Amino acid sequence: MDVAFKVLAGILMVTGIAITYAAGFFVKRYNLTEKIGIPEALELSEKEEEKYKRDNAVLKVKMIGAGICLPGALLLFVLFR
Protein backbone atom coordinates (compact mmCIF):
# COMPACT_ATOMS: atom_id res chain seq x y z
CA MET A 1 0.00 0.00 0.00
CA ASP A 2 2.90 2.31 0.77
CA VAL A 3 4.32 1.78 -2.72
CA ALA A 4 0.97 2.59 -4.33
CA PHE A 5 0.85 5.93 -2.51
CA LYS A 6 4.40 6.73 -3.58
CA VAL A 7 3.55 5.96 -7.21
CA LEU A 8 0.37 8.05 -6.99
CA ALA A 9 2.33 10.95 -5.50
CA GLY A 10 4.92 10.69 -8.26
CA ILE A 11 2.27 10.65 -10.96
CA LEU A 12 0.55 13.71 -9.47
CA MET A 13 3.82 15.61 -9.22
CA VAL A 14 4.98 14.76 -12.73
CA THR A 15 1.58 15.66 -14.19
CA GLY A 16 1.47 18.98 -12.36
CA ILE A 17 5.02 19.87 -13.33
CA ALA A 18 4.35 18.97 -16.97
CA ILE A 19 1.23 21.14 -17.07
CA THR A 20 3.11 24.03 -15.47
CA TYR A 21 6.04 23.68 -17.87
CA ALA A 22 3.82 23.44 -20.97
CA ALA A 23 1.43 26.27 -19.99
CA GLY A 24 2.31 28.36 -23.04
CA PHE A 25 1.59 25.43 -25.33
CA PHE A 26 -1.83 24.81 -23.74
CA VAL A 27 -2.77 28.47 -24.03
CA LYS A 28 -1.88 28.52 -27.71
CA ARG A 29 -3.36 25.09 -28.50
CA TYR A 30 -6.75 25.69 -26.88
CA ASN A 31 -6.91 29.42 -27.68
CA LEU A 32 -7.39 30.35 -24.04
CA THR A 33 -6.57 34.02 -24.61
CA GLU A 34 -10.04 34.52 -26.11
CA LYS A 35 -11.66 33.40 -22.85
CA ILE A 36 -9.91 36.02 -20.71
CA GLY A 37 -11.83 39.19 -19.92
CA ILE A 38 -10.26 42.59 -19.42
CA PRO A 39 -11.47 45.01 -16.76
CA GLU A 40 -12.98 48.08 -18.38
CA ALA A 41 -10.89 50.36 -16.19
CA LEU A 42 -7.74 49.35 -18.07
CA GLU A 43 -7.08 51.38 -21.17
CA LEU A 44 -4.61 49.34 -23.18
CA SER A 45 -3.43 49.40 -26.73
CA GLU A 46 -4.18 46.39 -28.88
CA LYS A 47 -0.69 44.95 -28.42
CA GLU A 48 -0.78 45.45 -24.64
CA GLU A 49 -4.24 43.89 -24.53
CA GLU A 50 -3.04 40.71 -26.25
CA LYS A 51 -0.04 40.50 -23.90
CA TYR A 52 -2.31 41.01 -20.88
CA LYS A 53 -4.68 38.27 -22.04
CA ARG A 54 -1.87 35.83 -22.80
CA ASP A 55 -0.11 36.46 -19.49
CA ASN A 56 -3.32 35.95 -17.55
CA ALA A 57 -4.15 32.75 -19.43
CA VAL A 58 -0.64 31.35 -18.84
CA LEU A 59 -0.88 32.25 -15.16
CA LYS A 60 -4.21 30.44 -14.79
CA VAL A 61 -2.85 27.29 -16.44
CA LYS A 62 0.27 27.41 -14.25
CA MET A 63 -1.90 27.73 -11.14
CA ILE A 64 -3.84 24.64 -12.20
CA GLY A 65 -0.56 22.76 -12.69
CA ALA A 66 0.66 23.84 -9.26
CA GLY A 67 -2.66 22.78 -7.76
CA ILE A 68 -2.20 19.31 -9.23
CA CYS A 69 1.43 19.07 -8.14
CA LEU A 70 0.92 20.23 -4.55
CA PRO A 71 -1.07 17.21 -3.26
CA GLY A 72 1.59 14.90 -4.67
CA ALA A 73 4.35 16.85 -2.96
CA LEU A 74 2.49 16.83 0.34
CA LEU A 75 1.84 13.11 0.05
CA LEU A 76 5.52 12.45 -0.63
CA PHE A 77 6.45 14.63 2.34
CA VAL A 78 4.18 12.61 4.64
CA LEU A 79 5.34 9.25 3.25
CA PHE A 80 9.08 9.96 3.57
CA ARG A 81 9.16 11.71 6.94
Sequence and secondary structure as in RCSB ss.txt:
>XXXX:A:sequence
MDVAFKVLAGILMVTGIAITYAAGFFVKRYNLTEKIGIPEALELSEKEEEKYKRDNAVLKVKMIGAGICLPGALL
LFVLFR
>XXXX:A:secstr
 HHHHHHHHHHHHHHHHHHHHTHHHHHHHTTGGGG    TT    HHHHHHHHHHHHHHHHHHHHHHHHHHHHHH
HHHHT 
